[in-house]
Amino acid sequence: MAIDAWLLEQHRQGKHPPTLRFYTWEPAAISLGYHQRRWPESWQNLTWLGQSVELVRRPSGGRAVLHQGDLTYAVVTSGLSERRLEAYQTVCQFLIEGWGQLGFKLDYGSAGRGYIHNPNCFGTATGADLILSDGSKLIGSAQLRRDHAILQHGSMRLDPDIKLHQQVFGMIALPSILQGFNQNYDGESNTLFSDVQNLVITALVQAACQCFQIELKTEPLSNHEWQAIQANSAQFSVL
């Protein structure tokens, strides 16, 4: 979260170009929407695979997201429509195209304002979210504006752990999509999960280049940039 927020601020100040990044979470974590003030007390004491499940706050809005078995994307850019839904749809172009290349047709969700009463981001799908043909939510996204600059980031459901999801939200997790890549998947292959992550990233990078007519350049953060990010990371912790 601290990296996403830093990239947005740097872009707002004209110090950093538009950015596309992908990342996973280690250990597992629950991210809360910026304005989310209520959550179960039990979330403070969750563990998974012998590690505490971290509780963090996003700079963007929305509801809680369990980051385990997912892949997160973040886009920082500018020059988009001031209408929020239009801006969402502009960014989501590459997600729809990329997943389409992998054989997954995505459409927008249609939940009304009632979604705000559901603490689980993946429990409903709004017009800013992307769903599969069976109506299940694959990608939940949130957006933050700072002047002309926009951060849009979101979680892409790949292979959620059923027991952990049940423990967190009290409901059965949406199914793994790994079977869509391998019909023989038995839920035990870490190699397949890693391979699918790489396939998804490759497809989405290609789609972003095509949709936005850009050429992406891989650039790691410098030590100085890491220090600046870490100096502001405490604001995203939930005590």
Secondary structure as UniProt FT lines:
FT   HELIX           2..12
FT   TURN            13..14
FT   STRAND          19..23
FT   STRAND          29..32
FT   TURN            34..35
FT   HELIX           41..45
FT   STRAND          47..48
FT   TURN            49..50
FT   STRAND          51..52
FT   STRAND          54..57
FT   STRAND          64..67
FT   STRAND          70..78
FT   HELIX           84..101
FT   TURN            102..103
FT   STRAND          107..108
FT   HELIX           113..117
FT   HELIX           121..123
FT   TURN            127..128
FT   STRAND          130..131
FT   TURN            133..134
FT   STRAND          137..146
FT   TURN            147..148
FT   STRAND          149..157
FT   HELIX           162..169
FT   HELIX           178..180
FT   TURN            183..184
FT   HELIX           190..212
FT   HELIX           223..231
FT   HELIX           233..236
//
